[in-house]
Amino acid sequence: QVQLVESGGGLVQAGGSLRLSCTASRSIFSIATVGWYRQVPGKQREMVATLTRDGVTNYADSVRGRFTISRDNAKNTVYLQMNSLKPEDTAVYYCNANFRAGTTFDYWGQGTQVTVSS
């Protein structure tokens, strides 16, 4: 079993920046597709950014150019740098890692709240 622990959320004014971190209890990020997702009450969880083990990134249109996903395999940590934050970025942000090793493994963190005030 792998635990993912997010940190770095908080309250920030519009236009500000935050960096979220996601640390895994085991070294899996080098073989996994990792991603950040977010969810607001009453809505489905949506993809924010993903990063494959080969380094290919994908971003939601709403965050492209403002957010950057990165990975430090030596630290078992994935980051989401969020710049030029907007009130509509307010959500609980979740870290995800998935990979295949005979079967598919899919792990989620507990989430971290990001609140952007106008």
Buried (B, 14 or more C-beta within 10 A) or exposed (E): EBEBBBBBBEEBEEEBEBEBBBBBEEEBBEEBBBBBBBBEEEEEBEBBBBBEBEEEEBBBEEBEEBBBBBBEBEEBBBBBBBBEBBEEBBBBBBBBBBBEEEEEBEBBBEBBEBBBEE
